[in-house]
Amino acid sequence: MSRPRLANAAARRLFLARHLLSDPPQGPAKGAALLKLIHDLGFVQLDSINTVARAHDLILFARRPRYRPAALKRLYEKDRALFEHWTHDAAVIPMEFYPQWHLRRTRDAAKLLGRWKDWQRHDFEAQMQSVLAQVRAEGSVTSSDVGRDEPRSSGGWWQWHPSKTALEYLWRSGALAVTGREGFRKRYDLTERAVPAVLHDPANAPDTGQTIDWCCDQALARLGFATAGELAAFWAHISPAEARGWCAAEQAAGRLEEIDIEAADGSLRPAFVRPGWAEDPALTREPPKRLRVLSPFDPALRDRKRAARLFGFDYRIEVFVPEAQRTYGYYVFPLLQGDRLVGRVDMKAHRDADELRITALWPERGIRWGKGRQVAFEAEVHRLLPLAGVSQVCFADNWLRDPV
């Protein structure tokens, strides 16, 4: 028997709805409203690159243009409504999810000890008790406050001194929590001082089976449709094999169906959905035509292969590509309009000159960059100015390029 099929246009609409990109970008963007937005996304990835705005700020701004970074800082550092840990990368996560990270912390504790000894080539384990004692006695610390007599490497961002490595390990394994950032430097404190006892008490932690169920169920709710591998990758807590086992059990119980998702090129790929998927109103709801600048780390684009299949949008970040070998630019922003990714733009805030400089824009193949789209683009980059910290937009010569 052939599987039901979800057409590409409908799949894009459902996917964008789950990523909160099918509603008009408006509404309150602080306090409880901002926390709900992050809850509905699941988490927001943190990244330090600030060519226009940092990734976490642009992710939230794309959905709520009234958003300003101070609102996230307050929610995280003062209200303690968020905690920081890892999914596929560092992220801020609703505090209510903290118990669901127990399995991740336990697995990280076992996995990272040997891996980081080989990676950093020093005995950070010997520093853990002294680092813990210092935090307990002095309160929250940054990496510059610990191991002051240890040599600092000039080898780059990821070359840690032993006490910095101990801080990171104690955070990843659960003894410490990150309570905020100064610039982009983490501040660490004892978990018992930063997280409510009911949430960090191991006695209240879900077991492995409960965590697998939560991870897969909550990932599927935020994706709309997914393979087992995509469910495992969403939070990055569990293995693909554990997700496959969950899918098989849910399917056998009648709580999961397998359908074919049509890709942008017309090919079909199976994915799991919840029963009743065909009546989801998101399938027929057209996203607004307003053009939005997305972060390269936007959750809708985080899985590059999925973005290529679903939208025909082949994207890779070229930060680590030598300049002469880049196809587009150092940090290029995707452009979303309606349910299509219509282009990408290389731009940067030159704060010393008080301008957002548009260096190049490449429409996608098949996209006509006419007057209406140009007006929509200019309106969006002007909305970005307060977030970028500049007051004017400047277009370089020959900024509009041919599709690649």
C-alpha positions as CSV (number, residue, x, y, z in Angstrom):
1,M,0.0,0.0,0.0
2,S,1.4,3.4,-1.0
3,R,1.9,6.0,1.8
4,P,-0.1,9.2,2.0
5,R,1.8,12.1,0.4
6,L,2.3,15.6,1.6
7,A,2.9,18.1,-1.2
8,N,6.0,20.3,-1.0
9,A,4.1,23.6,-0.7
10,A,2.0,22.2,2.1
11,A,5.0,20.7,3.8
12,R,6.8,24.1,3.7
13,R,3.8,25.8,5.3
14,L,3.5,23.2,8.0
15,F,7.2,23.4,8.7
16,L,7.3,27.2,8.9
17,A,4.2,27.2,11.1
18,R,6.0,24.9,13.6
19,H,9.0,27.3,13.5
20,L,6.7,30.3,14.2
21,L,7.4,31.8,10.8
22,S,3.9,31.6,9.4
23,D,2.3,34.3,11.7
24,P,2.8,38.0,11.1
25,P,6.0,39.1,12.8
26,Q,4.5,41.2,15.6
27,G,3.5,41.1,19.2
28,P,5.2,41.6,22.6
29,A,8.8,40.5,22.9
30,K,9.7,40.5,26.6
31,G,8.8,38.8,29.8
32,A,6.2,36.0,29.7
33,A,5.6,36.6,25.9
34,L,9.3,36.1,25.1
35,L,9.5,33.1,27.4
36,K,6.6,31.5,25.5
37,L,8.2,32.2,22.2
38,I,11.4,30.4,23.3
39,H,9.3,27.6,24.8
40,D,7.5,27.1,21.6
41,L,10.8,27.0,19.6
42,G,12.2,24.7,22.3
43,F,15.5,26.6,22.7
44,V,17.5,29.4,21.1
45,Q,21.1,28.7,19.9
46,L,23.7,31.1,21.2
47,D,26.5,32.4,18.9
48,S,29.1,35.1,19.3
49,I,29.4,36.4,15.7
50,N,28.0,39.9,15.6
51,T,28.3,41.2,12.1
52,V,24.7,42.5,12.3
53,A,23.3,41.0,15.5
54,R,24.1,37.8,17.3
55,A,22.3,34.7,16.2
56,H,20.0,34.4,19.2
57,D,18.9,38.0,18.9
58,L,18.2,37.7,15.2
59,I,16.3,34.4,15.7
60,L,13.9,36.2,18.1
61,F,13.8,39.4,16.2
62,A,12.7,37.6,13.0
63,R,9.5,36.5,14.8
64,R,9.0,39.6,17.1
65,P,10.6,42.8,15.7
66,R,9.9,44.5,19.0
67,Y,12.5,42.3,20.6
68,R,15.6,43.8,22.1
69,P,18.6,41.9,23.6
70,A,18.0,43.4,27.1
71,A,14.7,41.4,27.3
72,L,16.6,38.1,26.9
73,K,19.3,39.1,29.3
74,R,16.7,39.9,32.0
75,L,14.8,36.6,31.4
76,Y,18.0,34.6,31.6
77,E,20.1,36.4,34.3
78,K,17.5,38.1,36.6
79,D,14.3,36.2,36.3
80,R,16.2,32.8,36.0
81,A,13.4,31.6,33.6
82,L,16.0,30.1,31.3
83,F,19.1,28.0,31.7
84,E,22.0,27.4,29.4
85,H,23.2,24.0,28.2
86,W,23.8,22.1,25.0
87,T,21.6,20.8,22.3
88,H,23.6,20.5,19.1
89,D,25.4,23.7,20.4
90,A,25.1,26.1,23.3
91,A,21.6,27.3,23.8
92,V,19.2,29.0,26.2
93,I,16.4,26.8,27.2
94,P,13.2,27.2,29.4
95,M,14.0,26.5,33.0
96,E,11.1,24.1,33.2
97,F,12.9,21.7,30.9
98,Y,15.9,21.4,33.2
99,P,15.0,17.9,34.5
100,Q,15.0,16.7,30.8
101,W,18.7,17.4,30.6
102,H,19.6,14.9,33.4
103,L,20.3,12.2,30.8
104,R,22.4,14.6,28.8
105,R,24.4,15.7,31.8
106,T,24.9,12.1,32.9
107,R,26.1,11.0,29.5
108,D,28.3,14.1,29.1
109,A,30.0,13.3,32.5
110,A,31.0,9.9,31.2
111,K,31.9,10.9,27.6
112,L,33.7,14.2,28.1
113,L,36.2,13.1,30.7
114,G,38.4,11.1,28.5
115,R,37.6,13.0,25.3
116,W,38.7,16.4,26.8
117,K,41.8,14.9,28.3
118,D,42.9,13.9,24.8
119,W,41.7,17.2,23.3
120,Q,43.2,19.7,25.7
121,R,46.2,17.5,26.7
122,H,46.2,18.5,30.4
123,D,44.9,17.0,33.6
124,F,41.8,19.3,34.2
125,E,40.3,16.6,36.5
126,A,42.9,17.5,39.1
127,Q,41.5,21.1,39.2
128,M,37.8,20.2,39.7
129,Q,37.7,20.2,43.5
130,S,39.6,23.4,43.8
131,V,37.4,25.1,41.3
132,L,34.2,23.9,43.0
133,A,35.6,25.1,46.4
134,Q,36.4,28.5,44.9
135,V,32.9,28.9,43.5
136,R,31.3,27.7,46.7
137,A,33.3,30.2,48.8
138,E,33.4,33.2,46.4
139,G,30.2,33.0,44.4
140,S,29.9,33.0,40.7
141,V,33.0,33.2,38.6
142,T,34.2,33.5,35.0
143,S,37.1,31.6,33.5
144,S,39.4,34.5,34.2
145,D,38.8,34.2,37.9
146,V,40.0,30.6,38.2
147,G,43.5,29.1,37.7
148,R,45.1,32.5,37.8
149,D,48.6,30.9,38.0
150,E,48.0,28.6,35.0
151,P,49.5,29.6,31.7
152,R,47.0,30.9,29.1
153,S,47.2,29.7,25.6
154,S,47.2,32.0,22.6
155,G,46.1,29.2,20.4
156,G,42.5,30.3,20.0
157,W,38.9,30.3,21.4
158,W,38.9,26.6,22.2
159,Q,42.3,26.4,23.8
160,W,41.4,26.2,27.5
161,H,43.6,26.3,30.6
162,P,43.0,23.4,33.0
163,S,40.7,25.3,35.4
164,K,38.6,26.7,32.5
165,T,38.2,23.1,31.2
166,A,37.2,22.0,34.8
167,L,34.5,24.8,34.8
168,E,33.2,23.6,31.5
169,Y,33.1,20.0,32.6
170,L,31.4,20.7,35.9
171,W,28.8,22.7,34.0
172,R,28.2,20.1,31.3
173,S,28.0,17.4,33.9
174,G,25.7,19.3,36.3
175,A,27.6,20.5,39.3
176,L,27.7,24.0,38.0
177,A,25.2,26.1,36.1
178,V,25.9,29.1,33.8
179,T,24.0,32.0,35.2
180,G,24.7,34.6,32.4
181,R,27.3,36.1,30.2
182,E,29.6,39.1,30.4
183,G,30.1,40.1,26.8
184,F,30.1,36.5,25.6
185,R,32.1,35.1,28.6
186,K,30.1,32.6,30.7
187,R,29.6,33.2,34.4
188,Y,29.3,30.0,36.5
189,D,27.8,29.2,39.9
190,L,26.7,26.2,41.9
191,T,23.7,24.6,40.4
192,E,22.0,24.5,43.8
193,R,22.2,28.3,43.9
194,A,21.0,28.8,40.3
195,V,18.3,26.2,39.7
196,P,15.3,25.5,41.9
197,A,15.8,22.4,44.0
198,V,12.7,20.7,42.7
199,L,14.2,20.9,39.2
200,H,17.8,19.9,39.8
201,D,17.2,17.1,42.4
202,P,18.2,13.8,40.8
203,A,15.3,12.1,42.7
204,N,12.9,14.1,40.5
205,A,14.7,13.4,37.2
206,P,13.0,11.4,34.5
207,D,14.5,8.0,33.6
208,T,16.0,7.1,30.3
209,G,12.8,5.9,28.8
210,Q,10.8,9.0,29.9
211,T,13.6,11.2,28.5
212,I,13.5,9.5,25.1
213,D,9.7,9.8,25.0
214,W,9.9,13.5,25.9
215,C,12.7,14.3,23.4
216,C,10.9,12.6,20.5
217,D,7.4,13.8,21.3
218,Q,8.5,17.4,21.8
219,A,10.8,17.4,18.8
220,L,8.0,16.1,16.6
221,A,5.6,18.8,17.9
222,R,8.2,21.5,16.9
223,L,9.0,20.0,13.5
224,G,5.6,18.8,12.2
225,F,7.1,15.8,10.5
226,A,10.5,14.1,10.9
227,T,12.6,11.1,10.4
228,A,13.9,9.2,13.5
229,G,17.3,10.8,12.8
230,E,15.8,14.3,12.8
231,L,14.0,13.6,16.1
232,A,17.2,12.5,17.7
233,A,19.1,15.5,16.4
234,F,16.6,18.1,17.6
235,W,17.7,18.2,21.2
236,A,20.8,16.0,20.6
237,H,20.3,14.1,23.8
238,I,19.5,10.6,22.4
239,S,20.9,8.4,19.8
240,P,19.3,7.7,16.4
241,A,18.8,4.1,17.5
242,E,16.8,5.2,20.6
243,A,14.7,7.5,18.4
244,R,14.0,4.6,15.9
245,G,12.9,2.4,18.8
246,W,10.5,5.1,20.0
247,C,9.1,5.6,16.5
248,A,8.5,1.8,16.1
249,A,6.7,1.6,19.4
250,E,4.6,4.7,18.7
251,Q,3.7,3.4,15.3
252,A,2.7,0.0,16.6
253,A,0.5,1.7,19.2
254,G,-1.2,3.8,16.5
255,R,0.2,7.1,17.7
256,L,2.4,7.7,14.7
257,E,2.0,7.4,11.0
258,E,4.5,7.3,8.2
259,I,3.9,9.5,5.1
260,D,5.9,10.7,2.1
261,I,7.1,14.3,2.1
262,E,7.6,15.8,-1.3
263,A,10.9,17.6,-1.7
264,A,11.4,20.8,-3.7
265,D,12.8,18.7,-6.6
266,G,9.7,16.4,-6.6
267,S,11.4,13.5,-4.9
268,L,9.7,11.7,-2.0
269,R,11.1,10.9,1.5
270,P,9.3,9.1,4.3
271,A,8.7,10.9,7.6
272,F,6.7,10.3,10.7
273,V,3.7,12.4,11.7
274,R,1.0,12.3,14.3
275,P,-2.5,11.0,13.4
276,G,-4.8,13.8,12.2
277,W,-2.0,15.6,10.4
278,A,-4.1,16.0,7.2
279,E,-6.5,18.3,9.1
280,D,-3.8,20.7,10.5
281,P,-4.8,24.2,9.5
282,A,-1.2,25.1,9.0
283,L,-1.2,23.1,5.8
284,T,-3.3,25.7,4.0
285,R,-2.3,28.9,5.9
286,E,-0.2,31.1,3.7
287,P,2.7,32.8,5.6
288,P,2.8,36.6,5.3
289,K,4.5,38.1,2.3
290,R,6.7,40.3,4.5
291,L,10.4,39.7,3.8
292,R,12.5,38.6,6.8
293,V,16.2,38.3,7.3
294,L,17.0,35.0,9.0
295,S,20.1,34.1,11.1
296,P,22.2,31.4,9.5
297,F,21.5,29.5,12.8
298,D,17.7,30.0,12.6
299,P,16.0,26.7,13.8
300,A,14.3,26.5,10.4
301,L,17.6,26.3,8.7
302,R,19.8,24.5,11.3
303,D,19.6,21.2,9.4
304,R,21.2,22.2,6.1
305,K,20.2,19.0,4.3
306,R,16.5,19.4,5.3
307,A,16.5,23.0,4.1
308,A,17.9,21.9,0.8
309,R,15.3,19.2,0.4
310,L,12.3,21.2,1.6
311,F,13.1,24.6,0.1
312,G,15.7,23.9,-2.6
313,F,18.0,26.2,-0.6
314,D,21.6,25.0,-0.5
315,Y,23.3,26.9,2.3
316,R,26.6,26.6,4.1
317,I,28.2,29.0,6.4
318,E,31.6,30.2,5.1
319,V,33.1,31.6,8.2
320,F,35.9,29.0,8.2
321,V,36.3,29.1,4.4
322,P,39.3,31.1,3.1
323,E,38.1,34.3,1.6
324,A,39.3,33.5,-1.9
325,Q,37.4,30.2,-1.9
326,R,34.0,31.6,-0.6
327,T,31.0,31.4,-3.0
328,Y,29.1,34.2,-1.2
329,G,30.7,35.7,1.9
330,Y,31.9,35.4,5.5
331,Y,28.5,35.4,7.2
332,V,25.6,35.6,4.7
333,F,21.9,35.9,5.8
334,P,19.1,33.9,4.2
335,L,16.0,35.9,3.1
336,L,12.5,34.4,3.7
337,Q,9.4,35.7,2.0
338,G,6.2,33.8,2.3
339,D,7.0,30.2,2.2
340,R,10.1,30.6,0.0
341,L,13.7,31.4,0.6
342,V,14.2,34.0,-2.0
343,G,17.8,35.0,-1.6
344,R,20.8,35.7,0.6
345,V,22.6,38.9,1.6
346,D,26.1,39.7,2.7
347,M,25.9,42.7,5.0
348,K,27.6,44.0,8.1
349,A,27.0,46.7,10.7
350,H,29.9,49.2,10.5
351,R,29.3,50.7,13.9
352,D,32.2,53.2,13.6
353,A,30.6,54.6,10.5
354,D,27.0,54.2,11.9
355,E,25.8,52.2,8.9
356,L,24.5,48.8,7.9
357,R,26.5,48.1,4.7
358,I,24.9,45.9,2.0
359,T,27.8,44.4,0.2
360,A,26.0,41.9,-2.0
361,L,22.6,40.2,-2.5
362,W,22.0,37.1,-4.5
363,P,18.4,36.2,-5.5
364,E,17.8,32.4,-5.7
365,R,17.4,30.9,-9.1
366,G,13.9,31.5,-10.4
367,I,13.4,34.6,-8.2
368,R,12.8,37.9,-9.9
369,W,14.2,40.8,-7.8
370,G,11.7,43.4,-8.9
371,K,10.7,46.7,-7.4
372,G,8.2,45.2,-4.9
373,R,10.7,42.8,-3.5
374,Q,13.3,45.6,-3.3
375,V,10.9,47.7,-1.3
376,A,10.2,44.8,1.0
377,F,13.9,44.2,1.5
378,E,14.7,47.8,2.2
379,A,11.9,48.0,4.8
380,E,13.3,44.9,6.5
381,V,16.9,46.1,6.7
382,H,15.6,49.5,8.1
383,R,13.7,47.6,10.8
384,L,17.0,45.9,11.7
385,L,18.9,49.1,12.4
386,P,18.1,49.4,16.1
387,L,19.1,45.8,16.6
388,A,22.3,46.3,14.6
389,G,23.2,49.5,16.6
390,V,23.4,51.8,13.6
391,S,21.1,54.4,12.1
392,Q,21.5,54.2,8.3
393,V,21.7,51.7,5.4
394,C,24.4,51.9,2.7
395,F,24.4,49.9,-0.5
396,A,27.8,49.1,-2.1
397,D,28.3,49.5,-5.8
398,N,27.1,46.5,-7.8
399,W,25.5,45.0,-4.7
400,L,22.7,43.2,-6.6
401,R,24.3,40.0,-8.1
402,D,23.2,37.3,-10.4
403,P,22.0,34.0,-8.9
404,V,24.8,31.5,-8.4
